Amino acid sequence: MFTGIVRERGRVASFESGRLVVEAAVGAEVGDSVAIAGVCLTVVARENGRLAFDVVPETIARTTLGSLSPGGEVNVEPSLRAGDPLGGHIVQGHVDGVGRVRDVAEGLTWFDAPEGVVRYCVVKGSIAVDGTSLTVAALDDAGFAVALVPHTLAATTLGALAPGDAVNLEVDVLAKYVERLVVK
């Protein structure tokens, strides 16, 4: 489990044959879960400030990870430990869909999102974009908007986004459980 509070921006060292290697200073050991761009991955090797992950075809097909290349930056968050503060919201690192930046205007960043994501969005509700815990500021039929504060722009990869860029989206898991209980 994660909180969506990104701890650092890591840099992709390599991504070959399903092995993603990220330069990151987070304290993670082999077997630990780490969110990379909002995707929960398991550390399979750690050496010289680099973490390695095996990324399976299913993950590549359902996320933006397949488009990563050496030198690119990614949001990095180690998993939550018992007793750690929950500063964001509950994030699982299970991407619900890939969205695209639509526009940045009037202090809001708009994302187009699949219907299966938009259906769980509510104004003032939580959403994770590339693993970053954010609050939905506005909605329309095609997507949602968030207001990105200067700290978030500086501390995450979100400050470098441009219209058309793809992002990993994860809706609030509580909304999915509520729907399951009500629709059943």
N, CA and C atoms as an extended XYZ file, in Angstrom:
552
Properties=species:S:1:pos:R:3:atomname:S:1:resname:S:1:resid:I:1 pbc="F F F"
N         0.847       -1.176        0.000 N   MET     1
C         0.000        0.000        0.000 CA  MET     1
C         0.893        1.240        0.000 C   MET     1
N         0.385        2.281       -0.649 N   PHE     2
C         1.110        3.532       -0.772 CA  PHE     2
C         0.192        4.680       -0.357 C   PHE     2
N         0.742        5.878       -0.302 N   THR     3
C        -0.055        7.049        0.067 CA  THR     3
C        -0.203        8.047       -1.068 C   THR     3
N         0.570        7.880       -2.131 N   GLY     4
C         0.548        8.854       -3.211 CA  GLY     4
C         1.399       10.074       -2.923 C   GLY     4
N         2.192       10.009       -1.871 N   ILE     5
C         3.133       11.084       -1.560 CA  ILE     5
C         4.493       10.639       -2.122 C   ILE     5
N         4.830       11.169       -3.278 N   VAL     6
C         6.042       10.778       -3.982 CA  VAL     6
C         7.260       11.179       -3.154 C   VAL     6
N         8.187       10.254       -2.970 N   ARG     7
C         9.376       10.515       -2.157 CA  ARG     7
C        10.529       11.089       -2.962 C   ARG     7
N        10.572       10.764       -4.256 N   GLU     8
C        11.631       11.312       -5.102 CA  GLU     8
C        11.306       11.061       -6.568 C   GLU     8
N        12.031       11.781       -7.403 N   ARG     9
C        11.992       11.500       -8.838 CA  ARG     9
C        13.213       10.651       -9.142 C   ARG     9
N        12.963        9.445       -9.611 N   GLY    10
C        14.055        8.568      -10.008 CA  GLY    10
C        14.336        8.747      -11.486 C   GLY    10
N        15.443        8.183      -11.927 N   ARG    11
C        15.821        8.276      -13.341 CA  ARG    11
C        15.977        6.859      -13.888 C   ARG    11
N        15.373        6.608      -15.041 N   VAL    12
C        15.474        5.300      -15.680 CA  VAL    12
C        16.909        5.103      -16.169 C   VAL    12
N        17.550        4.048      -15.668 N   ALA    13
C        18.908        3.719      -16.105 CA  ALA    13
C        18.849        2.817      -17.343 C   ALA    13
N        17.917        1.868      -17.330 N   SER    14
C        17.746        0.983      -18.484 CA  SER    14
C        16.392        0.294      -18.386 C   SER    14
N        15.935       -0.207      -19.540 N   PHE    15
C        14.704       -0.993      -19.596 CA  PHE    15
C        14.824       -1.924      -20.796 C   PHE    15
N        15.272       -3.146      -20.506 N   GLU    16
C        15.524       -4.125      -21.560 CA  GLU    16
C        14.971       -5.477      -21.147 C   GLU    16
N        14.300       -6.146      -22.080 N   SER    17
C        13.778       -7.502      -21.868 CA  SER    17
C        12.957       -7.604      -20.588 C   SER    17
N        12.163       -6.583      -20.317 N   GLY    18
C        11.298       -6.601      -19.148 CA  GLY    18
C        11.967       -6.227      -17.844 C   GLY    18
N        13.257       -5.931      -17.850 N   ARG    19
C        13.971       -5.550      -16.621 CA  ARG    19
C        14.131       -4.038      -16.613 C   ARG    19
N        13.426       -3.389      -15.695 N   LEU    20
C        13.499       -1.941      -15.506 CA  LEU    20
C        14.481       -1.645      -14.386 C   LEU    20
N        15.453       -0.776      -14.646 N   VAL    21
C        16.424       -0.363      -13.631 CA  VAL    21
C        16.279        1.138      -13.451 C   VAL    21
N        16.068        1.539      -12.183 N   VAL    22
C        15.825        2.937      -11.848 CA  VAL    22
C        16.857        3.402      -10.827 C   VAL    22
N        17.468        4.554      -11.095 N   GLU    23
C        18.354        5.176      -10.118 CA  GLU    23
C        17.467        5.888       -9.106 C   GLU    23
N        17.548        5.454       -7.849 N   ALA    24
C        16.708        6.021       -6.790 CA  ALA    24
C        17.366        5.796       -5.445 C   ALA    24
N        17.185        6.753       -4.549 N   ALA    25
C        17.815        6.679       -3.236 CA  ALA    25
C        16.895        6.117       -2.156 C   ALA    25
N        15.660        5.772       -2.502 N   VAL    26
C        14.737        5.281       -1.475 CA  VAL    26
C        15.289        4.015       -0.833 C   VAL    26
N        15.001        3.867        0.441 N   GLY    27
C        15.458        2.693        1.165 CA  GLY    27
C        14.567        1.502        0.882 C   GLY    27
N        14.930        0.710       -0.095 N   ALA    28
C        14.158       -0.475       -0.446 CA  ALA    28
C        15.092       -1.663       -0.583 C   ALA    28
N        14.617       -2.803       -0.186 N   GLU    29
C        15.383       -4.039       -0.265 CA  GLU    29
C        14.745       -4.983       -1.273 C   GLU    29
N        15.478       -6.012       -1.668 N   VAL    30
C        14.929       -7.023       -2.558 CA  VAL    30
C        13.667       -7.597       -1.914 C   VAL    30
N        12.606       -7.672       -2.696 N   GLY    31
C        11.317       -8.172       -2.214 CA  GLY    31
C        10.353       -7.082       -1.812 C   GLY    31
N        10.843       -5.855       -1.622 N   ASP    32
C         9.966       -4.742       -1.243 CA  ASP    32
C         9.154       -4.261       -2.439 C   ASP    32
N         7.988       -3.716       -2.135 N   SER    33
C         7.170       -3.076       -3.156 CA  SER    33
C         7.538       -1.601       -3.231 C   SER    33
N         7.656       -1.099       -4.453 N   VAL    34
C         7.946        0.311       -4.700 CA  VAL    34
C         7.037        0.747       -5.842 C   VAL    34
N         6.403        1.910       -5.698 N   ALA    35
C         5.591        2.448       -6.786 CA  ALA    35
C         6.490        3.248       -7.711 C   ALA    35
N         6.481        2.862       -8.979 N   ILE    36
C         7.234        3.560      -10.023 CA  ILE    36
C         6.194        4.123      -10.989 C   ILE    36
N         6.103        5.459      -11.066 N   ALA    37
C         5.094        6.126      -11.896 CA  ALA    37
C         3.693        5.626      -11.541 C   ALA    37
N         3.502        5.292      -10.266 N   GLY    38
C         2.193        4.846       -9.799 CA  GLY    38
C         1.924        3.375       -9.959 C   GLY    38
N         2.904        2.602      -10.406 N   VAL    39
C         2.735        1.167      -10.631 CA  VAL    39
C         3.490        0.407       -9.545 C   VAL    39
N         2.798       -0.457       -8.826 N   CYS    40
C         3.429       -1.265       -7.782 CA  CYS    40
C         4.312       -2.322       -8.431 C   CYS    40
N         5.604       -2.269       -8.115 N   LEU    41
C         6.576       -3.228       -8.632 CA  LEU    41
C         7.380       -3.802       -7.468 C   LEU    41
N         7.945       -4.971       -7.665 N   THR    42
C         8.749       -5.628       -6.639 CA  THR    42
C        10.225       -5.488       -6.972 C   THR    42
N        10.999       -5.049       -5.994 N   VAL    43
C        12.443       -4.923       -6.174 CA  VAL    43
C        13.037       -6.319       -6.302 C   VAL    43
N        13.770       -6.557       -7.404 N   VAL    44
C        14.413       -7.854       -7.614 CA  VAL    44
C        15.931       -7.776       -7.468 C   VAL    44
N        16.464       -6.556       -7.490 N   ALA    45
C        17.904       -6.367       -7.266 CA  ALA    45
C        18.122       -4.925       -6.821 C   ALA    45
N        19.147       -4.751       -6.009 N   ARG    46
C        19.506       -3.415       -5.510 CA  ARG    46
C        21.020       -3.329       -5.461 C   ARG    46
N        21.557       -2.307       -6.154 N   GLU    47
C        23.010       -2.166       -6.181 CA  GLU    47
C        23.387       -0.763       -6.635 C   GLU    47
N        24.313       -0.139       -5.891 N   ASN    48
C        24.887        1.159       -6.265 CA  ASN    48
C        23.835        2.222       -6.575 C   ASN    48
N        22.834        2.357       -5.705 N   GLY    49
C        21.824        3.382       -5.892 CA  GLY    49
C        20.834        3.096       -7.005 C   GLY    49
N        20.768        1.851       -7.421 N   ARG    50
C        19.836        1.450       -8.474 CA  ARG    50
C        18.947        0.328       -7.983 C   ARG    50
N        17.680        0.410       -8.367 N   LEU    51
C        16.707       -0.634       -8.059 CA  LEU    51
C        16.270       -1.272       -9.367 C   LEU    51
N        16.188       -2.605       -9.378 N   ALA    52
C        15.755       -3.322      -10.573 CA  ALA    52
C        14.406       -3.982      -10.311 C   ALA    52
N        13.585       -4.006      -11.354 N   PHE    53
C        12.237       -4.568      -11.286 CA  PHE    53
C        11.988       -5.394      -12.549 C   PHE    53
N        11.289       -6.501      -12.417 N   ASP    54
C        10.848       -7.257      -13.578 CA  ASP    54
C         9.432       -6.802      -13.896 C   ASP    54
N         9.227       -6.316      -15.115 N   VAL    55
C         7.926       -5.797      -15.540 CA  VAL    55
C         7.345       -6.778      -16.559 C   VAL    55
N         6.211       -7.381      -16.204 N   VAL    56
C         5.603       -8.403      -17.051 CA  VAL    56
C         4.788       -7.762      -18.182 C   VAL    56
N         4.556       -8.506      -19.263 N   PRO    57
C         3.801       -7.964      -20.403 CA  PRO    57
C         2.437       -7.384      -20.017 C   PRO    57
N         1.745       -7.985      -19.077 N   GLU    58
C         0.434       -7.471      -18.636 CA  GLU    58
C         0.558       -6.051      -18.095 C   GLU    58
N         1.588       -5.795      -17.319 N   THR    59
C         1.817       -4.453      -16.767 CA  THR    59
C         2.174       -3.472      -17.876 C   THR    59
N         2.996       -3.885      -18.798 N   ILE    60
C         3.367       -3.018      -19.917 CA  ILE    60
C         2.132       -2.660      -20.740 C   ILE    60
N         1.235       -3.627      -20.942 N   ALA    61
C         0.038       -3.387      -21.749 CA  ALA    61
C        -0.959       -2.454      -21.079 C   ALA    61
N        -0.991       -2.419      -19.749 N   ARG    62
C        -2.016       -1.660      -19.025 CA  ARG    62
C        -1.541       -0.346      -18.416 C   ARG    62
N        -0.264       -0.018      -18.612 N   THR    63
C         0.308        1.192      -18.009 CA  THR    63
C         1.159        1.928      -19.039 C   THR    63
N         1.772        3.006      -18.593 N   THR    64
C         2.683        3.768      -19.460 CA  THR    64
C         4.127        3.266      -19.362 C   THR    64
N         4.388        2.248      -18.551 N   LEU    65
C         5.772        1.828      -18.329 CA  LEU    65
C         6.480        1.408      -19.620 C   LEU    65
N         5.759        0.861      -20.579 N   GLY    66
C         6.379        0.428      -21.824 CA  GLY    66
C         7.008        1.557      -22.617 C   GLY    66
N         6.629        2.790      -22.335 N   SER    67
C         7.189        3.933      -23.067 CA  SER    67
C         8.396        4.547      -22.366 C   SER    67
N         8.808        3.983      -21.232 N   LEU    68
C         9.971        4.523      -20.520 CA  LEU    68
C        11.250        4.262      -21.297 C   LEU    68
N        12.164        5.229      -21.222 N   SER    69
C        13.459        5.068      -21.868 CA  SER    69
C        14.549        5.627      -20.957 C   SER    69
N        15.782        5.194      -21.156 N   PRO    70
C        16.884        5.666      -20.311 CA  PRO    70
C        16.946        7.195      -20.255 C   PRO    70
N        17.145        7.691      -19.035 N   GLY    71
C        17.226        9.132      -18.804 CA  GLY    71
C        15.905        9.746      -18.382 C   GLY    71
N        14.811        9.063      -18.648 N   GLY    72
C        13.500        9.586      -18.270 CA  GLY    72
C        13.297        9.557      -16.762 C   GLY    72
N        12.512       10.501      -16.272 N   GLU    73
C        12.227       10.553      -14.836 CA  GLU    73
C        10.917        9.849      -14.516 C   GLU    73
N        10.862        9.260      -13.314 N   VAL    74
C         9.660        8.588      -12.815 CA  VAL    74
C         9.449        8.949      -11.355 C   VAL    74
N         8.199        9.012      -10.945 N   ASN    75
C         7.881        9.205       -9.537 CA  ASN    75
C         8.167        7.908       -8.796 C   ASN    75
N         8.778        8.034       -7.618 N   VAL    76
C         9.154        6.868       -6.821 CA  VAL    76
C         8.586        7.025       -5.411 C   VAL    76
N         7.894        5.976       -4.946 N   GLU    77
C         7.397        5.954       -3.569 CA  GLU    77
C         7.555        4.555       -2.995 C   GLU    77
N         8.287        4.417       -1.880 N   PRO    78
C         8.358        3.108       -1.227 CA  PRO    78
C         7.017        2.796       -0.569 C   PRO    78
N         6.768        1.524       -0.323 N   SER    79
C         5.497        1.141        0.289 CA  SER    79
C         5.400        1.660        1.719 C   SER    79
N         4.171        1.825        2.153 N   LEU    80
C         3.868        2.310        3.492 CA  LEU    80
C         4.213        1.239        4.516 C   LEU    80
N         4.836        1.637        5.576 N   ARG    81
C         5.169        0.725        6.673 CA  ARG    81
C         4.222        0.986        7.844 C   ARG    81
N         3.975       -0.015        8.651 N   ALA    82
C         3.126        0.153        9.831 CA  ALA    82
C         3.672        1.292       10.676 C   ALA    82
N         2.813        2.223       11.028 N   GLY    83
C         3.203        3.365       11.842 CA  GLY    83
C         3.562        4.604       11.044 C   GLY    83
N         3.750        4.456        9.710 N   ASP    84
C         4.040        5.623        8.872 CA  ASP    84
C         2.785        6.486        8.765 C   ASP    84
N         2.954        7.811        8.648 N   PRO    85
C         1.784        8.674        8.476 CA  PRO    85
C         1.156        8.468        7.100 C   PRO    85
N        -0.159        8.548        7.054 N   LEU    86
C        -0.899        8.436        5.799 CA  LEU    86
C        -1.176        9.849        5.326 C   LEU    86
N        -0.222       10.425        4.581 N   GLY    87
C        -0.310       11.823        4.202 CA  GLY    87
C        -1.148       12.095        2.981 C   GLY    87
N        -1.362       11.118        2.134 N   GLY    88
C        -2.144       11.317        0.916 CA  GLY    88
C        -3.474       10.600        1.050 C   GLY    88
N        -3.670        9.578        0.234 N   HIS    89
C        -4.829        8.707        0.360 CA  HIS    89
C        -4.363        7.284        0.081 C   HIS    89
N        -5.228        6.316        0.291 N   ILE    90
C        -4.842        4.925        0.065 CA  ILE    90
C        -4.664        4.693       -1.433 C   ILE    90
N        -3.449        4.291       -1.801 N   VAL    91
C        -3.097        4.020       -3.191 CA  VAL    91
C        -2.514        2.614       -3.230 C   VAL    91
N        -2.978        1.803       -4.171 N   GLN    92
C        -2.499        0.430       -4.248 CA  GLN    92
C        -1.392        0.218       -5.274 C   GLN    92
N        -1.258        1.133       -6.213 N   GLY    93
C        -0.301        0.929       -7.286 CA  GLY    93
C        -0.854        0.009       -8.357 C   GLY    93
N        -2.183       -0.161       -8.359 N   HIS    94
C        -2.878       -0.975       -9.363 CA  HIS    94
C        -3.565       -0.012      -10.319 C   HIS    94
N        -2.947        0.236      -11.441 N   VAL    95
C        -3.414        1.244      -12.394 CA  VAL    95
C        -4.762        0.835      -12.985 C   VAL    95
N        -5.720        1.778      -12.963 N   ASP    96
C        -7.055        1.528      -13.500 CA  ASP    96
C        -7.181        1.923      -14.960 C   ASP    96
N        -6.272        2.736      -15.443 N   GLY    97
C        -6.320        3.150      -16.841 CA  GLY    97
C        -5.241        4.161      -17.142 C   GLY    97
N        -5.036        4.371      -18.417 N   VAL    98
C        -4.077        5.373      -18.880 CA  VAL    98
C        -4.870        6.562      -19.397 C   VAL    98
N        -4.498        7.750      -18.944 N   GLY    99
C        -5.131        8.979      -19.402 CA  GLY    99
C        -4.124        9.827      -20.153 C   GLY    99
N        -4.604       10.943      -20.682 N   ARG   100
C        -3.730       11.868      -21.406 CA  ARG   100
C        -3.998       13.291      -20.947 C   ARG   100
N        -2.931       14.075      -20.867 N   VAL   101
C        -3.081       15.485      -20.531 CA  VAL   101
C        -3.847       16.143      -21.663 C   VAL   101
N        -4.944       16.797      -21.313 N   ARG   102
C        -5.749       17.513      -22.299 CA  ARG   102
C        -5.296       18.958      -22.433 C   ARG   102
N        -5.140       19.615      -21.268 N   ASP   103
C        -4.884       21.049      -21.299 CA  ASP   103
C        -4.431       21.515      -19.920 C   ASP   103
N        -3.688       22.589      -19.905 N   VAL   104
C        -3.340       23.276      -18.665 CA  VAL   104
C        -3.821       24.705      -18.846 C   VAL   104
N        -4.842       25.080      -18.070 N   ALA   105
C        -5.431       26.408      -18.229 CA  ALA   105
C        -6.076       26.867      -16.934 C   ALA   105
N        -5.934       28.153      -16.660 N   GLU   106
C        -6.576       28.772      -15.500 CA  GLU   106
C        -6.294       28.028      -14.199 C   GLU   106
N        -5.041       27.574      -14.034 N   GLY   107
C        -4.623       26.920      -12.799 CA  GLY   107
C        -5.040       25.468      -12.677 C   GLY   107
N        -5.671       24.917      -13.697 N   LEU   108
C        -6.101       23.525      -13.658 CA  LEU   108
C        -5.408       22.726      -14.751 C   LEU   108
N        -5.058       21.487      -14.423 N   THR   109
C        -4.542       20.553      -15.418 CA  THR   109
C        -5.643       19.540      -15.682 C   THR   109
N        -6.069       19.485      -16.951 N   TRP   110
C        -7.146       18.580      -17.364 CA  TRP   110
C        -6.574       17.305      -17.959 C   TRP   110
N        -7.175       16.180      -17.603 N   PHE   111
C        -6.791       14.876      -18.130 CA  PHE   111
C        -7.999       14.223      -18.789 C   PHE   111
N        -7.824       13.714      -19.996 N   ASP   112
C        -8.829       12.844      -20.592 CA  ASP   112
C        -8.586       11.470      -20.002 C   ASP   112
N        -9.669       10.769      -19.673 N   ALA   113
C        -9.544        9.479      -18.998 CA  ALA   113
C       -10.592        8.509      -19.529 C   ALA   113
N       -10.306        7.222      -19.465 N   PRO   114
C       -11.296        6.226      -19.876 CA  PRO   114
C       -12.561        6.336      -19.012 C   PRO   114
N       -13.684        5.946      -19.580 N   GLU   115
C       -14.963        5.998      -18.849 CA  GLU   115
C       -14.871        5.201      -17.548 C   GLU   115
N       -14.135        4.087      -17.575 N   GLY   116
C       -13.977        3.267      -16.379 CA  GLY   116
C       -13.225        3.954      -15.254 C   GLY   116
N       -12.567        5.051      -15.542 N   VAL   117
C       -11.905        5.870      -14.521 CA  VAL   117
C       -12.816        7.021      -14.124 C   VAL   117
N       -13.358        7.713      -15.113 N   VAL   118
C       -14.200        8.887      -14.852 CA  VAL   118
C       -15.400        8.529      -13.969 C   VAL   118
N       -15.939        7.343      -14.151 N   ARG   119
C       -17.125        6.935      -13.377 CA  ARG   119
C       -16.880        6.958      -11.856 C   ARG   119
N       -15.636        6.819      -11.437 N   TYR   120
C       -15.305        6.813      -10.009 CA  TYR   120
C       -14.818        8.162       -9.494 C   TYR   120
N       -14.740        9.154      -10.358 N   CYS   121
C       -14.257       10.470       -9.951 CA  CYS   121
C       -15.388       11.318       -9.398 C   CYS   121
N       -15.118       12.022       -8.329 N   VAL   122
C       -16.050       13.001       -7.763 CA  VAL   122
C       -15.243       14.241       -7.406 C   VAL   122
N       -15.870       15.399       -7.559 N   VAL   123
C       -15.209       16.642       -7.181 CA  VAL   123
C       -14.872       16.578       -5.693 C   VAL   123
N       -13.654       16.923       -5.369 N   LYS   124
C       -13.073       16.878       -4.020 CA  LYS   124
C       -12.701       15.464       -3.594 C   LYS   124
N       -12.832       14.498       -4.511 N   GLY   125
C       -12.404       13.134       -4.244 CA  GLY   125
C       -10.949       12.947       -4.619 C   GLY   125
N       -10.409       11.785       -4.310 N   SER   126
C        -8.999       11.484       -4.547 CA  SER   126
C        -8.798       10.742       -5.853 C   SER   126
N        -7.660       11.001       -6.467 N   ILE   127
C        -7.199       10.253       -7.638 CA  ILE   127
C        -5.675       10.272       -7.610 C   ILE   127
N        -5.068        9.216       -8.119 N   ALA   128
C        -3.608        9.175       -8.234 CA  ALA   128
C        -3.236        9.292       -9.708 C   ALA   128
N        -2.359       10.244      -10.016 N   VAL   129
C        -1.850       10.454      -11.374 CA  VAL   129
C        -0.350       10.179      -11.336 C   VAL   129
N         0.077        9.160      -12.070 N   ASP   130
C         1.477        8.707      -12.024 CA  ASP   130
C         1.945        8.520      -10.583 C   ASP   130
N         1.027        8.019       -9.753 N   GLY   131
C         1.351        7.709       -8.365 CA  GLY   131
C         1.260        8.867       -7.407 C   GLY   131
N         0.853       10.042       -7.869 N   THR   132
C         0.769       11.232       -7.029 CA  THR   132
C        -0.653       11.420       -6.539 C   THR   132
N        -0.849       11.491       -5.233 N   SER   133
C        -2.171       11.703       -4.642 CA  SER   133
C        -2.649       13.117       -4.938 C   SER   133
N        -3.801       13.220       -5.608 N   LEU   134
C        -4.347       14.520       -5.983 CA  LEU   134
C        -5.836       14.578       -5.668 C   LEU   134
N        -6.358       15.796       -5.675 N   THR   135
C        -7.783       16.031       -5.439 CA  THR   135
C        -8.432       16.475       -6.736 C   THR   135
N        -9.537       15.830       -7.088 N   VAL   136
C       -10.275       16.200       -8.292 CA  VAL   136
C       -10.915       17.570       -8.060 C   VAL   136
N       -10.619       18.514       -8.950 N   ALA   137
C       -11.139       19.882       -8.825 CA  ALA   137
C       -12.346       20.122       -9.722 C   ALA   137
N       -12.421       19.394      -10.837 N   ALA   138
C       -13.528       19.564      -11.784 CA  ALA   138
C       -13.664       18.297      -12.606 C   ALA   138
N       -14.861       18.096      -13.162 N   LEU   139
C       -15.166       16.907      -13.962 CA  LEU   139
C       -15.942       17.294      -15.199 C   LEU   139
N       -15.770       16.502      -16.252 N   ASP   140
C       -16.692       16.538      -17.383 CA  ASP   140
C       -16.818       15.100      -17.869 C   ASP   140
N       -17.563       14.874      -18.944 N   ASP   141
C       -17.797       13.511      -19.411 CA  ASP   141
C       -16.543       12.810      -19.909 C   ASP   141
N       -15.524       13.563      -20.303 N   ALA   142
C       -14.325       12.975      -20.884 CA  ALA   142
C       -13.152       12.871      -19.916 C   ALA   142
N       -13.245       13.516      -18.751 N   GLY   143
C       -12.116       13.466      -17.839 CA  GLY   143
C       -12.297       14.324      -16.610 C   GLY   143
N       -11.163       14.730      -16.054 N   PHE   144
C       -11.164       15.464      -14.793 CA  PHE   144
C       -10.019       16.469      -14.782 C   PHE   144
N       -10.095       17.386      -13.833 N   ALA   145
C        -9.036       18.382      -13.660 CA  ALA   145
C        -8.551       18.367      -12.221 C   ALA   145
N        -7.273       18.714      -12.052 N   VAL   146
C        -6.676       18.868      -10.733 CA  VAL   146
C        -5.936       20.200      -10.702 C   VAL   146
N        -5.791       20.740       -9.510 N   ALA   147
C        -4.984       21.949       -9.321 CA  ALA   147
C        -3.652       21.490       -8.726 C   ALA   147
N        -2.573       21.736       -9.438 N   LEU   148
C        -1.256       21.294       -8.993 CA  LEU   148
C        -0.530       22.433       -8.289 C   LEU   148
N        -0.230       22.226       -7.003 N   VAL   149
C         0.457       23.246       -6.223 CA  VAL   149
C         1.944       23.255       -6.587 C   VAL   149
N         2.634       24.381       -6.347 N   PRO   150
C         4.057       24.470       -6.717 CA  PRO   150
C         4.921       23.334       -6.167 C   PRO   150
N         4.675       22.895       -4.937 N   HIS   151
C         5.483       21.812       -4.370 CA  HIS   151
C         5.328       20.536       -5.197 C   HIS   151
N         4.103       20.190       -5.565 N   THR   152
C         3.860       18.984       -6.358 CA  THR   152
C         4.531       19.096       -7.720 C   THR   152
N         4.450       20.268       -8.334 N   LEU   153
C         5.095       20.472       -9.629 CA  LEU   153
C         6.608       20.284       -9.545 C   LEU   153
N         7.206       20.715       -8.422 N   ALA   154
C         8.659       20.614       -8.257 CA  ALA   154
C         9.111       19.228       -7.800 C   ALA   154
N         8.302       18.553       -6.976 N   ALA   155
C         8.728       17.296       -6.357 CA  ALA   155
C         8.380       16.056       -7.166 C   ALA   155
N         7.554       16.191       -8.184 N   THR   156
C         7.118       15.045       -8.974 CA  THR   156
C         7.385       15.292      -10.462 C   THR   156
N         7.090       14.307      -11.249 N   THR   157
C         7.228       14.443      -12.705 CA  THR   157
C         6.074       15.227      -13.324 C   THR   157
N         5.066       15.559      -12.548 N   LEU   158
C         3.885       16.233      -13.094 CA  LEU   158
C         4.200       17.629      -13.624 C   LEU   158
N         5.243       18.268      -13.117 N   GLY   159
C         5.618       19.595      -13.584 CA  GLY   159
C         6.125       19.612      -15.019 C   GLY   159
N         6.491       18.465      -15.554 N   ALA   160
C         7.015       18.385      -16.920 CA  ALA   160
C         5.968       17.923      -17.928 C   ALA   160
N         4.739       17.700      -17.474 N   LEU   161
C         3.703       17.206      -18.387 CA  LEU   161
C         3.296       18.256      -19.415 C   LEU   161
N         2.963       17.779      -20.596 N   ALA   162
C         2.486       18.633      -21.685 CA  ALA   162
C         1.257       17.979      -22.306 C   ALA   162
N         0.407       18.751      -22.969 N   PRO   163
C        -0.760       18.163      -23.629 CA  PRO   163
C        -0.376       16.973      -24.513 C   PRO   163
N        -1.152       15.917      -24.371 N   GLY   164
C        -0.910       14.686      -25.119 CA  GLY   164
C        -0.114       13.644      -24.365 C   GLY   164
N         0.588       14.041      -23.292 N   ASP   165
C         1.374       13.082      -22.517 CA  ASP   165
C         0.457       12.068      -21.831 C   ASP   165
N         0.894       10.810      -21.824 N   ALA   166
C         0.144        9.730      -21.180 CA  ALA   166
C         0.537        9.616      -19.712 C   ALA   166
N        -0.444        9.290      -18.869 N   VAL   167
C        -0.221        9.140      -17.425 CA  VAL   167
C        -0.985        7.920      -16.913 C   VAL   167
N        -0.458        7.315      -15.845 N   ASN   168
C        -1.143        6.222      -15.166 CA  ASN   168
C        -2.162        6.805      -14.193 C   ASN   168
N        -3.359        6.236      -14.190 N   LEU   169
C        -4.430        6.708      -13.319 CA  LEU   169
C        -4.911        5.585      -12.411 C   LEU   169
N        -5.110        5.932      -11.142 N   GLU   170
C        -5.693        4.991      -10.179 CA  GLU   170
C        -6.760        5.719       -9.391 C   GLU   170
N        -7.982        5.190       -9.444 N   VAL   171
C        -9.085        5.807       -8.710 CA  VAL   171
C        -9.054        5.367       -7.255 C   VAL   171
N        -9.829        6.041       -6.454 N   ASP   172
C        -9.933        5.711       -5.028 CA  ASP   172
C       -10.552        4.322       -4.881 C   ASP   172
N        -9.818        3.406       -4.284 N   VAL   173
C       -10.276        2.025       -4.137 CA  VAL   173
C       -11.582        1.946       -3.336 C   VAL   173
N       -11.799        2.883       -2.427 N   LEU   174
C       -13.036        2.854       -1.641 CA  LEU   174
C       -14.262        3.021       -2.529 C   LEU   174
N       -14.163        3.820       -3.588 N   ALA   175
C       -15.279        4.011       -4.513 CA  ALA   175
C       -15.632        2.694       -5.201 C   ALA   175
N       -14.624        1.916       -5.539 N   LYS   176
C       -14.878        0.632       -6.199 CA  LYS   176
C       -15.549       -0.349       -5.251 C   LYS   176
N       -15.156       -0.349       -3.990 N   TYR   177
C       -15.794       -1.235       -3.020 CA  TYR   177
C       -17.249       -0.819       -2.766 C   TYR   177
N       -17.488        0.468       -2.669 N   VAL   178
C       -18.863        0.960       -2.465 CA  VAL   178
C       -19.733        0.510       -3.641 C   VAL   178
N       -19.239        0.705       -4.855 N   GLU   179
C       -20.024        0.285       -6.026 CA  GLU   179
C       -20.322       -1.203       -5.971 C   GLU   179
N       -19.343       -1.999       -5.652 N   ARG   180
C       -19.522       -3.457       -5.592 CA  ARG   180
C       -20.588       -3.842       -4.574 C   ARG   180
N       -20.592       -3.170       -3.433 N   LEU   181
C       -21.577       -3.482       -2.401 CA  LEU   181
C       -22.972       -3.026       -2.799 C   LEU   181
N       -23.082       -1.880       -3.457 N   VAL   182
C       -24.387       -1.325       -3.825 CA  VAL   182
C       -24.984       -2.049       -5.032 C   VAL   182
N       -24.176       -2.365       -6.023 N   VAL   183
C       -24.664       -2.974       -7.261 CA  VAL   183
C       -24.985       -4.435       -7.083 C   VAL   183
N       -24.352       -5.079       -6.163 N   LYS   184
C       -24.534       -6.517       -5.936 CA  LYS   184
C       -25.959       -6.801       -5.656 C   LYS   184
